[in-house]
Structures are given as C-alpha cells and as structure tokens.
Amino acid sequence: MNLVIFIGHHKVGSSSLQAFLSSNYSRLRRAGILYPMIERPKTRSMLFAAGSANSVTPFVSQIPLNTREPHNALALRLIREFRGNKKAIPFHPDVPSSEEILEIIRFQIRESSPHTMVLCSEVFSTFADVSIELVEWLKHSFPASNVRIVCTLRRIDDYLCSWHGQRLRFGHEVKPLRKTGIRRFQGSVHFNYRKLLKAWLKVFPDAEFAIRNYSDVLANGGSIPDFITQSGLNFPPNLPVEKNINTSIPRCFYELCRVANFELEPVMARSLREQIETLAPSLAYPENKRVELFGQANRQLIYERFEPFHAFLNRRTGYTVFFPDQEEVLLTREIPEKSASMDAARLLLPLLNSSIGTREIIDFVGDFEQGTYWDKEATVNSP
C-alpha cells in the first residue's frame, strides 16, 4: 500500500480538501483510494460515509465533523494522549482512543485492500511543536511501500493574519498583531516553517515531498485540484466539489471580534462573530490586502526573523526564491487597522439583530465604533 499525507499548513484550503475527500469517501474507495474514517461503522458518521455512495451532490454541512475532518480528530487525540490530557476535544465529540482508531483504520484497509491510503489534516503540521514521536506513530502505524507528503505554506505575513483570524473565530483571547501578538508564534510551527518540515523530513527520509507555495496552489485552481495533481493519484473523474467550507472573518472586523472575546460573555461573543460572518458579504468593507494589522516595525521584525526559514525553503525545494513576493512583507498596507475597524463597526451596527444579538452586543459595537475600546488592549494579560 502507498501512503499520501497532506500535513497542512493551516488556512491553505485544508477544510475544503477534507470535505471533498470525506464526501467522496465511497467513490474513492471503489477506485482503490482509502480516506479512512476514525469511527466504527455503526456510528452516524460511518453510516453517512457508506450512504454517500449514491449522493449526487455532497451536502457537506450535513456531514458530522468527525467524518468531515476525521484526521484532525485523530491528530488532536494523539496530541492529547501524548500530553496526558483526558478532556473532550472541542468540536470533535466522542473521539475514540488512538489504539481504537488504529484498529478501525486497519479494518478498513483489510476490507477494501486499497492501493493508496490518504491522510489529511492541518493539525499534522503542529506535531513538531509537540513531539516528533507523533510523526513516528503515523509511520509505524501505517507502513507503506511509497510515501508522498504534501505541505502547502503561505507567505508569513498573510499566514499570521489568517491564523490570527482563525483563533478569533475559536473565541481565543489574544493580543493584537500590531503590538505583541506575534511573539507567541515565533518559536512555533506557525512561524518557524523549518521546524514544521524537519520533523517530517527526519522521520520520512525516503518520502517524496511536495512543498507548495499557496499562491501557486491558488493559481492551480485551489487546494482540491492542486492536491489531486500533487498526490500523483488517478482520482475518478467528475467528483462533486463544495468549496469555501471554512469561511473567514474579514480582517477589518478582527479587532472588534478580538475585543469582544474579552469584553463579552462567550455565548454573546460567538453570536457577534456569527452575525459578522452572515452579514459581511452584504457590506462594502475594504479588501483584506488593504488593511494593515502589523505596523511597519513589526513587519520589519517578521521579515528579518523569517529570513533563515525562507533560506531553508529555498535550499530544500530547489526554488531560487520559494516566496517570490517575500519583499512585500515589508510593505505597510494603505488602511490603518483603527480606521478599518471603526468603519467596519459603523457598517455593521445598523444590521445587528437585537433578537439574536441582545442589547448588550449592540451597545458594545456602538461603544467600539466610538473608540471606547481602542486603547484597552494594552492592559490585556492573555498571550
């Protein structure tokens, strides 16, 4: 059996890719490609996967998360077991133990005899921050004749902005990027791309690696067609695709959401984020690429500290320059975060639904639009 592993990064279309693979589970399995589930057949998710064989269009929103992103659940279970954390995994209910998942996947391998198994999770990219033993677990658990590892990376400033927004969607309490918010990333795989890759290169020295620039992925049609190409597999034709699974908060709303995560009760902060995601498409807010989140001093810092990792990518991939537009990291965008945030709140305020949002949310957004909270982040103690 051959093995193809997609290891992320985060915010590179991995949610759409996982939804594509899960919603086409049965079609792929008949073609000899196993995208293994992590729950037993009698569970709701496995029943859905079995029934998807006759579905013309994948209804991704109906797929339970443990089925849509099974290897995220596996990766998170491995991380928690390694750390001795027995708490439930957020968003992934009732995930079996790693031993049970291994048994379930091996059963699927025996049952379908695939020529290739595909594992896909952006959480795999964080293994190097925890322990190389997690990468070794995958290698020893699924011995393969040939291994191909696909990793997509974004230019560092774009990635940090997107990952910051993802953490806000999760309800995390974080500092702004324009101040000290970038510090917590600098020792991690979210900044140190060399650290991310070296664990996989060490454990899989004979594997083929496809290390991709996200800009090239987009030029190739997005994460799904690019993965199909990079995997080297013969996918069945005309597989249904549903894109844009993991929507993002526009950057002009980041600060509003960030402060809300501190100032509002979690349920109200979540309600505000959900209303922003619903209402944003109808608002004339500025493009993400025009909003400045770092400031010039932090951009200079990011550029300088990322240089060794960029040099590593150049050497490892054979590209003269892996990120041809890397110098743009130094360019301050035209709209300051403060004015973008205030304008965004002003656009949003008249559309907020008081029956959903409650008066407290509306009052909070009104105060934010007036500048009440702008300087309060200096007192925030959370990293």
Secondary structure, 3 states (H helix, E strand, C coil): CEEEEECCCCCCCHHHHHHHHHHCHHHHHHCCEECCCCCCCCCHHHHHHHHHHHCCCCCHHHCCHHHHCHHHHHHHHHHHHHHCCCCCECCECCCCCHHHHHHHHHHHHHHHCCCEEEEECHHHHHHHHHCHHHHHHHHHHCCCCCEEEEEEECCHHHHHHHHHHHHHHCCCCCCCCCCCCCHHHCCCCCCCHHHHHHHHHHHCCCCEEEEEEHHHHHHCCCHHHHHHHHHCCCCCCCCCCCCCCCCCCCHHHHHHHHHHHHHCCHHHHHHHHHHHHHHHHHCCCCCHHHEECCCHHHHHHHHHHHHHHHHHHHHHHCCCCCCCCHHHHHCCCCEEHHHHHHHHHHHHHHHCCHHHHHHHHHHHHHHHHCCCCCCHHHHCCCC
